Amino acid sequence: MSPTDASANAGTAPIADIGSDPSPGTSENSTNTGVGLGACSEDTLELRLPEELLALFEEERAGTGGEQHQAEGTAQLSSATSAGDDLLDRVADWGPTATPAGVFHLVPVCVERDVPLVGRWMNDPAVAAFWELAGPQNATEEHLRAQLTGDGRSVPCLGVLEGTPMSYWEIYRADLDPLARRYPARPHDTGIHLLVGGITDRGRGLGSTLLRAVADLVLDKRSACTRVVAEPDLRNIPSVAAFLSAGFRFSAEVDLPAKRAALMVRDRSLRDLL
């Protein structure tokens, strides 16, 4: 099942992102505590892509030939995707970005190193209600490995702020995800799932700040991407508000396997206006 995100603000309901699970075993996004897709992983693993998307994918393939966290995350990602099949333009190489909250860095997850931390966050009741990955660490490990050993259409990352891992992210190809069946997807649409791990990092606008920063990173590093999307649970008002504050616009209501979601979109053409 795909998780929903937890809220971006401390003490509020968790934030959710768009849709069924992103690429192999991802979850919904949350801004505050846990942002992510819930029943996503099951959907994604059984995904049967439309013929037009498969053709697009083949064309694309034919045309392409903390420091410790970054190094290990890069190695982990490299083992999961070959040079010619990186569908997200090498997230591991995106590097740090400056935000009003400090220097922020998306670092691909290393299972052996990061499962205890991510598993602890997943067992936070505010996160578990949406991501549905509470329980033994092996549940978290399976969720992460499904993405890391997949075809690269979803990359799980730690969000490292000023050298401290404080959030979990999934950057995924929304156009190659089951979500694409629920809205008029465009080639290279990129989805975001987020959960903010620590209670002290919630409820002070940090979720919105980081969502804006990561959406800008996607648009800066993925020249073919014209839109960043997310699918918070409609009932999760704090989450929807966080996306709106981060420059996303409400596009539509979308029925997903585990929820009715608000389709949130950040357009390249409007990024300087919202």
Secondary structure, DSSP 8 states (H G I E B T S, - for coil): -B----BSSTTS---B-SSS--TTT--EEEBTTTEEEBBHHHHHHT----HHHHHHHHHHHHH---HHHHHHHHHHHHHHS-GGG-TTS-GGGS--EEETTEEEEEEE--HHHHHHHHHHHHTSHHHHHHH---SSHHHHHHHHHHHHTTTSSEEEEEEEETTEEEEEEEEEEGGGSGGGGTTT--TT-EEEEEEE--GGGSSSSHHHHHHHHHHHHHHHH-TT--EEEE--BTT-HHHHHHHHHTT-EEEEEEEETTEEEEEEEEEGGGTTT-
